[in-house]
Amino acid sequence: MSKVLILFAHPALEKSRVNKRLMLNFKSTYNITINDLYEEYFDFNIDVEREKKLLVEHDIIIFHHPFFWYSTPALLKQWEDLVLEHGWAYGSKGTALVGKKLMNIITTGGSSQAYTKESINQHTIREFLLPIEQTAKLCGMIYLPPYLIQGTHRLTEKEIEDHAKNYNQLLKNFSEDKFSINDLLSYETFNEFLQK
């Protein structure tokens, strides 16, 4: 069994249809811990030692967030800046995270067609996530392909409910080690892996 840590970052959850539904009724369990950063650190005063302890205690780290201006919300970026310290997370003596897995679960207002080389955004989501992927590699972590929920502004209530069920199943499968990490690594997105 793997322990999964969800670093959830949404600065305006009350305005979100999709992320609010994904998190509705979802409670931390023995194997899955939800760390709602905006709930925990509304003042942006991050408890670095608490966050390090959580990272050490878990095997799979998930950055769950809406895609804001091609990146993460501000608090998640601050979390990275403060928690992933030299000498602890990276550097010759920074080995605390070696071998752990990191992935993104992202919601986007734009559709999947909006994130291609030929589209208005001119890049794929995976290309926009290169800084996070490189951060994982610098820390000796294994970066897994992102799971994407896209076109959120146009999703029906049934589609949102389906995504919520898929999200819960994905987390359960991760905690029960039902995914082959080697298989996952050959895909651009987790969505592609699930459609195989």
C-alpha positions, 0 to 999 in steps of 0.5 A: 500500500502506498500513502498518497498526499494531495496538496490541494490549492484553490484560492476560490474554491467556493466559485469552482463547480468542478474542484468543489465537487471533486473534494466534496465528501472526500476525507483523509484516510489512512492511505490518502491525506488531503492537505488543503493549502488555502484552508491551512495557510490562508495567511500564506504563513507556511509551517515548513516543518509540518509540510516536510513531515507530511512529505516524508510520511507519504509515497505519492505526492499530488499537486491538485490545482486549477491551471492559473496563467499556465502555472499553479496558484500562488500559494502552491508556488510559495509552498515549493519555494519554502518547503523544498529546501537545499540540503533537504529536498535537493543538493548533495545532502538533500535526499529526503524525497528521493524515489517518491512520485509526484504528479499534477491533477489539473483543471483547466477552463480551456478544452484539450484542443486549446492546449496543442502546438497549433492552438492559441496556447501553442503548447501542451499542458505537459510542456507548461508543466516542465518547471514542476517536472524538473523540480521533481527530477532535481529532488530525485523524485519520479514525475508521473504524467498529469491527470487533466480535467479540461473544458470545465466551464462547459461540463454538464453536472453528469460529466462533473459527477463522472469526473468525481467518481474517476478521481476517487477511483484514481486515488484509491488505485494509487493507494492500493498500488494498482498502477504500473509506474513503468507503464505510466511513464510512457504516456504524455498524460494520465488520461491517455494511460486510462484510455489505453 
